[in-house]
């Protein structure tokens, strides 16, 4: 009887970890997704208004996208820690 209870608790814990990991990556990917979309849209708008400045705008845009994407990678790392630790 005690072994069945312990098995049930472990199954519940594994399920909770899976759900928590899924929520962590889902919430952690929403912000960077919106941020990259806004960033790219504004950069295209700026290039359309001032085509001569395209190389400077593109360099700044790529750098900002890399920093924004790092947040999603951090969320992935947290999700993996939740799932496997």
Buried (B, 14 or more C-beta within 10 A) or exposed (E): EEEEEEEEEEEEEEEEBEEBBEEBBEEBBEEBEEBBEEBEEEBEEBBEEEEEEBEEBEEBBEEBBEEBBEBBEEBBEBBEEBBEE
